[in-house]
Amino acid sequence: MSLSIQNARLLVQSMGSTDIKNLIAQSKAKQVLREVREITENFPKFSPDLDDRVTFAAYGLLAAGCSLVEQGETTEGYLQLHAAADILESTLELKLKNR
């Protein structure tokens, strides 16, 4: 079942809060540290359950984006789907091969 356009937009707007933006920024910083193969013991103290929290936020954007696309608001919906994918990418722990 799709969200109404109004509720989808409210959900997207709520994802712009300072707290959510901070979690996303932490997740992206964690991604960079993983990519440069920093030792996890050297990571700063990130928010508890960071990956779960940003994944939940991304799922909210996925729901909003899908609802918008389903109801003909394709440009707006695709933007949210892309934003959700970007957030989910930052939660993936990359398995880099030793070179």
Kinemage of the C-alpha trace (Angstrom):
@kinemage 1
@onewidth
@group {chain A} dominant
@subgroup {mainchain}
@vectorlist {calphas} color= white
{ca met a 1} P 0.000 0.000 0.000
{ca ser a 2} L 1.384 3.365 -1.010
{ca leu a 3} L 1.679 6.389 1.187
{ca ser a 4} L -0.288 9.382 0.055
{ca ile a 5} L 1.776 12.028 -1.718
{ca gln a 6} L 1.325 14.316 1.264
{ca asn a 7} L 2.502 11.655 3.755
{ca ala a 8} L 5.424 10.686 1.520
{ca arg a 9} L 6.528 14.303 1.410
{ca leu a 10} L 6.163 14.619 5.188
{ca leu a 11} L 8.308 11.528 5.632
{ca val a 12} L 10.978 12.949 3.324
{ca gln a 13} L 10.856 16.256 5.185
{ca ser a 14} L 11.305 14.488 8.530
{ca met a 15} L 14.462 12.828 7.172
{ca gly a 16} L 15.988 16.288 6.838
{ca ser a 17} L 16.206 16.746 10.602
{ca thr a 18} L 19.560 17.595 12.142
{ca asp a 19} L 19.674 14.272 13.998
{ca ile a 20} L 19.106 12.212 10.846
{ca lys a 21} L 21.624 14.280 8.876
{ca asn a 22} L 24.176 13.709 11.647
{ca leu a 23} L 23.619 9.943 11.556
{ca ile a 24} L 24.034 9.901 7.776
{ca ala a 25} L 27.238 11.951 8.024
{ca gln a 26} L 28.607 9.520 10.628
{ca ser a 27} L 27.724 6.592 8.390
{ca lys a 28} L 29.532 8.153 5.439
{ca ala a 29} L 32.581 8.843 7.617
{ca lys a 30} L 32.538 5.213 8.740
{ca gln a 31} L 32.352 4.130 5.102
{ca val a 32} L 35.445 6.201 4.251
{ca leu a 33} L 37.349 4.675 7.163
{ca arg a 34} L 36.411 1.198 5.963
{ca glu a 35} L 37.459 2.008 2.397
{ca val a 36} L 40.903 3.195 3.460
{ca arg a 37} L 41.229 0.052 5.589
{ca glu a 38} L 41.534 1.871 8.881
{ca ile a 39} L 41.710 -0.438 11.879
{ca thr a 40} L 38.313 -0.545 13.560
{ca glu a 41} L 39.870 0.066 16.951
{ca asn a 42} L 40.931 3.488 15.632
{ca phe a 43} L 37.380 4.484 14.612
{ca pro a 44} L 35.835 7.330 16.599
{ca lys a 45} L 32.927 6.507 18.867
{ca phe a 46} L 30.005 6.543 16.457
{ca ser a 47} L 26.383 6.676 17.605
{ca pro a 48} L 25.118 3.413 19.065
{ca asp a 49} L 23.427 1.163 16.482
{ca leu a 50} L 24.495 3.567 13.715
{ca asp a 51} L 24.092 1.127 10.828
{ca asp a 52} L 20.634 0.036 11.984
{ca arg a 53} L 19.482 3.602 12.485
{ca val a 54} L 20.575 4.839 9.061
{ca thr a 55} L 19.182 1.690 7.436
{ca phe a 56} L 15.817 2.476 9.028
{ca ala a 57} L 16.009 6.042 7.680
{ca ala a 58} L 16.883 4.717 4.219
{ca tyr a 59} L 13.904 2.354 4.284
{ca gly a 60} L 11.697 5.336 5.072
{ca leu a 61} L 13.049 7.149 2.025
{ca leu a 62} L 12.538 4.012 -0.074
{ca ala a 63} L 8.898 3.866 1.028
{ca ala a 64} L 8.397 7.540 0.270
{ca gly a 65} L 10.191 7.315 -3.070
{ca cys a 66} L 8.237 4.257 -4.205
{ca ser a 67} L 4.953 5.871 -3.192
{ca leu a 68} L 5.783 9.043 -5.093
{ca val a 69} L 6.764 7.121 -8.231
{ca glu a 70} L 3.634 4.932 -8.040
{ca gln a 71} L 1.497 8.058 -7.954
{ca gly a 72} L 3.166 9.774 -10.898
{ca glu a 73} L 5.614 12.022 -9.033
{ca thr a 74} L 8.515 10.299 -10.751
{ca thr a 75} L 11.219 12.966 -10.579
{ca glu a 76} L 10.642 13.582 -6.895
{ca gly a 77} L 10.341 9.858 -6.204
{ca tyr a 78} L 13.529 8.943 -8.050
{ca leu a 79} L 15.441 11.547 -6.039
{ca gln a 80} L 14.348 9.846 -2.820
{ca leu a 81} L 15.162 6.383 -4.155
{ca his a 82} L 18.646 7.593 -5.092
{ca ala a 83} L 19.118 9.195 -1.657
{ca ala a 84} L 18.056 5.953 0.036
{ca ala a 85} L 20.470 3.919 -2.090
{ca asp a 86} L 23.297 6.308 -1.216
{ca ile a 87} L 22.551 5.897 2.488
{ca leu a 88} L 22.351 2.098 2.240
{ca glu a 89} L 25.659 2.008 0.396
{ca ser a 90} L 27.347 3.709 3.330
{ca thr a 91} L 26.211 0.944 5.693
{ca leu a 92} L 27.803 -1.858 3.681
{ca glu a 93} L 31.015 -3.247 5.033
{ca leu a 94} L 33.235 -3.628 2.030
{ca lys a 95} L 35.224 -6.817 1.690
{ca leu a 96} L 38.401 -5.556 0.070
{ca lys a 97} L 40.944 -8.014 -1.207
{ca asn a 98} L 44.495 -7.708 -0.002
{ca arg a 99} L 46.651 -6.331 -2.771
